[in-house]
């Protein structure tokens, strides 16, 4: 996921940034509420890790200022404040989760990954792109009404690429999220299965749907005029037993 960390404690912000990056996320850190709001308006992250005690603009005020924009991203609130009324207010303003300081980095990473899974799970039951239609409930795929047959793993790979439509997905990310393998596994299984997909899509003249982005991975563009972007998604692998104050 693309994550923004809004935290004014420099040491904690750096630690959170490095921990989240080691989990496979792309992280941007800001130190005050005004910068957080400006950054969100420029480029909406998938997840905002928001400290409430920010200078210039309090975290609660950031949530209020976002209005309906908060529905387009997930928010994990961090705070040393223990009042129940404030927790309820943050949740009512659109926050997905709330973590009280001091917290375990294990717990923060687990909550971030749970949010990521919920984002994936909330996607539509039917995925479509340029004539390709995938019914995730019936487990069927068609292109311009012509039915295509895929193996279970081919289906999972195509599904993941469709869920990330318009974004270049690295081989490491695919190994982790489709095959549940180490990102450093010495295997060309991703390339082999992408070729399988293209071969089957070529039977209906759609092999170009799956594009290769040199040095980045593979993608399905949102439409033929889109320039795919690259950013990382969650991956298990970083462990920290430290308690964060």
N, C-alpha and C positions, 0 to 999 in steps of 0.2 A: 504493500500500500504506500501511497504518498502520505507522509505524516508531517504535521506541523506541531512542534513542541513550543508552547508559550509558557516560559518559566524564567523568572528574573534572577534566580540563584544560579550564578554562572557555572559553578562546579556541578550542581545537580543537572543543569541543562545539558552540559557536555557529556555527563555520564549517561543520561537518558538517550541522547543522540547516538552515542557510540553503541549502546546496548541494542537499540532499535535497528540500527544499520547492520549490526551483526546478525540480526534476525532476518535480514533481507529487505527491510523497508528503505524507502528513500525519505530522508529526514531533513526538514528545514527548521531551524531554531530561531525564535524571536524572544526578546526580553521584556516586552511591555504590551499592554492591551491594544494600543493604537496600531502598533506594527503588526500584531496578529490580525486585526480586522482588515488592515490594508492588504496584507499578504493573501488573506482568504478571498478578498474581492478581486485580486489579480489572478490567482490560480487556486481554485477550490481544492483543498487536499481531501483525501479519503477519510482521514482521521485527524482530529484536533485533540492533542493532549494539553489540557488547559488548566493552569494554576489560577486559583481565584484571586490570590493576593498580588496582582500585577500593578506596577506603576502606570501612571497616565490614564489607564482605563481598567477598572476592576473586571475580573473574569466574568462575574454575573452581568455586568454592563455589556461585555462583549457578546454574551449570549443574547441579551435583549436586542442589541444592535443588529444581530444577524437576521432577526425575524424569520421569514420562511426559508432563508438560505440554509439554515441548520439542517433542514430535511435532506439536503444534497450531500451531507457528509455525516460522519459519526463523531461524537464528542465524548472523551473520557476526562472527567474533572478530577484534578488533584488539589487537595487543600488540607490545611491544618485546622480548619474550623469544623467543629463537631456538632453544630446546631442542626437539629432535624429539619427545622423550617427552611434553612438554606439549602439543604440537600433536596428537599421536595421542590423548592423553587427552581433549582438547576434542572431537575428532571422534567418539570413542567415546561421549562423553556427549551427543551429538546435534547438535553444531555442523555447519552445512552448508558453511562455508568459513572460511578463516583468512588474515588479511592482516597481514604484518609491517611495523611502523613502521621507517623512514619510508616512506610510500606515496604514490602519485600519486592525486589526486582523480579523475582519469579512470578509473583502475583500480577504485577503490572504487565509483564510480557504475555502472561496467560490471558489476561483480560483483553489486551490488544488483539491477540490472535482469535479470541472468541468473537470480538466485534467483527474482525475480518471474515470469519466464517458466516456470521449472520448476514453481512453484506452480500456474500456470495449466494447464500440460501434464499435471500429475498428477491433474487432475479426472477424474471418472468418465466412461466412454464414453457413458453414458446420463444425460441430465439430465431431471428431472421436476419439475413444479409444478402442483398443483391440476388434474389431469387432462391437462395438457400433457406430452407425452413427446418428447424429441429424442434420436435415435440419432446420435451424432457420427461414428461409423464408417460407417454406411450412408447418412448424410446425409439422414435422413428425419425428418419431424415429424408427430405425430398428436395429436388432442385427443379424449379418450374414444373411442379406436380409429378415429376418422375422420381419414383422411390429409389433410394440408394441403400445398400446393405453394408453395414460396418460391424466389425468385431467390437466387443465390449471396450477394449482399450482404445481402439480407433475412435469410438464414440466419445469416450472420456476426453481424449485429446482435442477433438473437434469442438466439443462442448466448452472446454476451457478457453480455447482460442476465441470462440464466439462470445463468451462472457467478458473477455478482455478486448473486444472489438475496437479497433482504432489504436491499439497500443502494442508496441513490439514486446514480445515475451521471450526472455532468455532461455537457453537450454537448461541452465541451472534451475530456473523457476519451474520449468516443465518437469524436470526430474523429481523435484520436491513435491509438487502439487498433483501431478498425474500418476507418477510411478511410486511416490513416497520413498524415493531413494536419496542418498547423500548427493548434494550438488557437486561434489568432487568425484563422484563415481566415474571410473574410466570406461565409459560405454558410449556407443553411438546410437543407442536405442531411439532417442528423440528424432534424429535425422532419418532413421529407417522408417519410423512410423509416419513422419511427415510425408515421406515418399509414398507410403501406402495410401495416405489420404489423397494426395495429388493424383495418384494413379486411378483411384475410384472416381474422383471428381472429374477427371479428364474424359470419362465415358459419357459425360453430359456436357462437355465443353467448359467446365468450370475449374480447371486445375489452377488457374491464376488467382483464385480466391485466397489461397494460402501463400503469402508473400515472404520472401527471405529478406531480412534487413541485415546487411553485412555488418558483422561485429556486434550485433545486438540479439538476433534470434529470428523469430517468426511472428507474423501477425495476419489478422484478417482486417482489412481496412473497413472503416464504417461505410465508406462508399468509394468509388474509384478515384475521386478527386482528393481524398483525405491523405494527409501526410501523417503516418503513424508516429506516435511518441513512445518513449521508453521510460519505464520506471518499474521498480521491483515490487513484488507482492510478498506476503508473509511466508516465512520459512522457519521451521524449527531448527534449533541448533545451538543457540547461545544460552548458557546457563549461568546464573549469578545468585549466590546465596546472601548477598549483602542486604542489609536493611538500610533504606534510604530515609534520611530525616527530612 
